[in-house]
Amino acid sequence: MRVLVTGAGGFIGHHLTNFLVGRGCWVRGVDLHQPEYAASAAHEFLQLDLRHWENTLIATRDVDQVYHLAANMGGIGFISSHKAEIVRDSGLINLHTLEAARVNGVQRFLFSSSACVYPSYRQDSPDVTPLKEEDALPADPED
């Protein structure tokens, strides 16, 4: 099985890459940056900006599955002061990667989102319960 992990330089992507390699998958990792604390276990690691269409075609070429974790993100300070930039960048990354996967005949595509899609009243409750997909609706945007 040939797998692409986008966002492979991040915390979750780095650990997912290790897990998939341990399961016998050939893994291509893609990120803007190399993992900060340990070398990637990916068989191939490409530093690509997935906001650009041609880079997503390169990233998704000759893989069977995509685990899509890449996004423009940061701490709450960055998020609260760069909302338009984050939406633009993540939109480009998501749409280009999904379409490139289709063009290149990728069989499976996993999109990983964020807990931020859930309304704040579901996250702020002292009665912590596991969130389900349907708990994201009705939406309750912050701004």
N, C-alpha and C positions, 0 to 999 in steps of 0.2 A: 504494500500500500504506500503510495506516494502522497504526502500531506504537506500543505502550506499552512504555516501559522503566521498570521499577520500580527503585529504588535509583539513579536517574539523577543524584543529587547526589554519589555516590561516585566513586572513581577509575575503576573499570572501567565503571560506568554512564555516566559523563561521556564517556569515549572511545567507548563503543559508540554513544551518541547521535550523536556527531560522525560516526562511520562510516556509520550508517544514513541520516542526513541527506545525506551525501555520495553515497550510493547512490540518492538520489531518494525516499526514504521520508518520509512525513509522520510526525513523532514527537511523542508526548506523553511528557514526562518526569515522573515522580512521585518525591518523596522528602520526608522530614521537613525537609530543609535544602536550600538552594540550593547549587550547586557552590561550593567554597571559593576556588578559585584562578582561575577563568575563568567567564564567563557561559555558560549552557547554550545549545547550538545548537537545542534542541527548539523546535518550532513552538508548543508549549504546555507550560508547566511548572507543575505543581500541587504545592503543599506540603500533603500529606495524610498522616495517620497510618493506615497500612494494617492496623493491628490492629483497626480498626473497620469492620464489615461495610458500612455505608453509604458509606464512603470508597472501598472496593474496587469497589463498583458504579459510582461516579462515574469512577474511574480506568479501568475496563475498557470503558466505554460507547463504542460506535462505533469500535472498533479491530479489525483483522484478526488481529494477532499480538501476543503478550505475551512480552517478554524479562524474566523475573522474577529480579532480582538483590537485591531488598530483603531485609534481615535486621537483627536487633539484633546488633551486632557491635562489636568494639573490639580493643585490643591484648591480649596474653596476660594482663596484670594484671587487666583488666576481665573477660575470659573466665573466669579461674580463680576470681574472687570473686563472680560473678553468674550461675552456671550455671542455676539454676531460672528466673530472669527471662529469660534468653536463650532457653531452651527454650519457655517460655510465649509470649513475644512472637513468636518465629519461627514457632511452630506456628500462632498466630492469623493472622499475616501470610500464611503459605503457604496454609492452608486457605481463608481468606476470599478471597484473590486467585484461587485456582484455581476455586472455586465461582462467584465473580462472573464470571469469564471464561466459564464454562459457561453461566450464566444469560444473559449478553449475547451469546452466539453467536460467541465468539472462535474462529477457525479453527485457530490453532497457539499452543502454550504451551511456552516453553523455561524449564525450571527450572535455575538455576545453584546448585550447592552449594559445598562447601569441601573443600580438601585434608584437612581435619580428619576426614573420614569414613574415611580410610584408616588402617589400624592403624599405630601408631608404629614398629613394626619395619620396615615398608615405607618409612617416611620417613627413618629414622635410618641406613639402610644406607649405607656408603661407596661401594657400587656403585650409583650413581644410574642408574636406568632409568625411562623414561616409565611412569607409572602408567596402568593400564587400568581400566575400570569394574569388571570382575570381581575386581580386586585388593582391593576394599573388603571382601571376604569371605574367610575368616571374620572377623567383627567382633571387635574387641579394645578395648572401652570402657576409658577411663582410670579412671573411678570406678564 
